[in-house]
C-alpha cells in the first residue's frame, strides 16, 4: 500500500485532545452531525450506550433548529453554516463546549474547568507561538483564533484574536517564499530546488492582530522568517525537516545569543518542551512518543508491538536527524559563504557528558560528530578554518 501523504492525522490522538476541555464534543460536516457523550448522561434516550457513546444525525431530514435548537444553534451562521438552507455544509465544524465547574466535579474524564482566565491564557499562548505552528504541517495553511462577541441578525459576530496563514495557491505545492499573517502576502513562487535537489528553503513571517479597546491593533508586526530544509530522500513517515531562523536581510541569526529563538521539536506540530534534542534550530521528525506524549519511546524492553516503533526512533535519532543537520550546514556554507563562525557553530549539538542513560540529544550528538569527522569538509570561507580546528 502506498503512503497516504495527503491525509491529515497520524497518531489518532489529535481529536481526543478535545477531552481536556469538554465532555460533550460534536462534529458537523456535509449533512451529518455526530454527538459524543462518553458518560452516556445526555443521549441515552436517543440510543447512546457505553458501547457506542454517541449518536449520528442527518440534519437535512429534520428541522433541527426547531426540534434541537439548543444543540444546533451554536453551529448556525458560523463559518458559512446555514442550517435553514436545506443544503449540506461544505466543511467541517467541531464544537467543544467548555467544561464548567459543575461538570468538572462529576467528570470521569478530566477535572479541568475552563473559565475566562484559562481562555485568556490559551489566547496569549496562541499569540506567542502560532508563528511556528505552520512550519511543518502538510495541508493546513491558515489558523485563526476568534471570539464570539455577540449575535447580529441571528448570526454570531466574531472578533479575531490572531491569525497565521501561508501564502500560495490552495491545494498547490508549498511555495518557496511564504508569508504568514492576515495582511500582505508574498506572491506565489515556484519551489526552488536546493543543493543536489534535496533541500527546499522556505522563509516564513507572521503578523498577529488583536482587538484592544474596540479597535483592531497590531499585536506583533515584526516578521519571523525561516529557511526550511526538508530531506526528500526518505519516505513520508521518515522525513526530517529543519527550520533555521533568519534575521535582517534574511541573514542567519546567532543562535547562541540569549535572546535567540529557542529550538523546538516538532512532530508536524510542536511536541511538549520536555522533549529536547539538544539543538538550537527547530526540527521536525516523525518520532513515536510514549503514551504520556512527554517523552520519546526508546525503551526496547517493551512489547513486541512497540519494538518496531522504538527501532524507527533509533533510526531517526542516530541517522536521519544528524544527516539532515549536516546537509543543512553544508548547504548554508555554500549559500551563505560569509556567515560568521559564531553563527555557524551555533548549529552544532551539545556533546553528551557521558553520565546516566543515553538521551535522544546524546544519540544525535554522537552520530553528528562521528559523521563530521569522517565526512566531507565545509566550504564556507569563514568557517572552514575553525571547522578544521
GIUR-V739670 format. One record per helix or strand of 2 or more residues. SS is the DSSP state (H for helix, E for strand). FROM is the first residue (numbers start at 0). LEN is the number of residues. If there is no record, write none. Layout:
ss={SS | SS}
from={FROM | FROM}
len={LEN | LEN}
//
This chain:
ss={H | E | E | H | E | H | H | H | H | E | H | H | E | E | H | E | E | E | H | E | H | E | E | H | H | H | H}
from={14 | 24 | 31 | 43 | 53 | 58 | 63 | 68 | 77 | 88 | 100 | 115 | 141 | 154 | 194 | 207 | 214 | 224 | 235 | 239 | 247 | 264 | 281 | 303 | 340 | 359 | 383}
len={6 | 6 | 5 | 3 | 5 | 3 | 4 | 4 | 3 | 8 | 6 | 18 | 11 | 11 | 3 | 5 | 6 | 6 | 3 | 7 | 3 | 2 | 4 | 32 | 5 | 15 | 5}
//
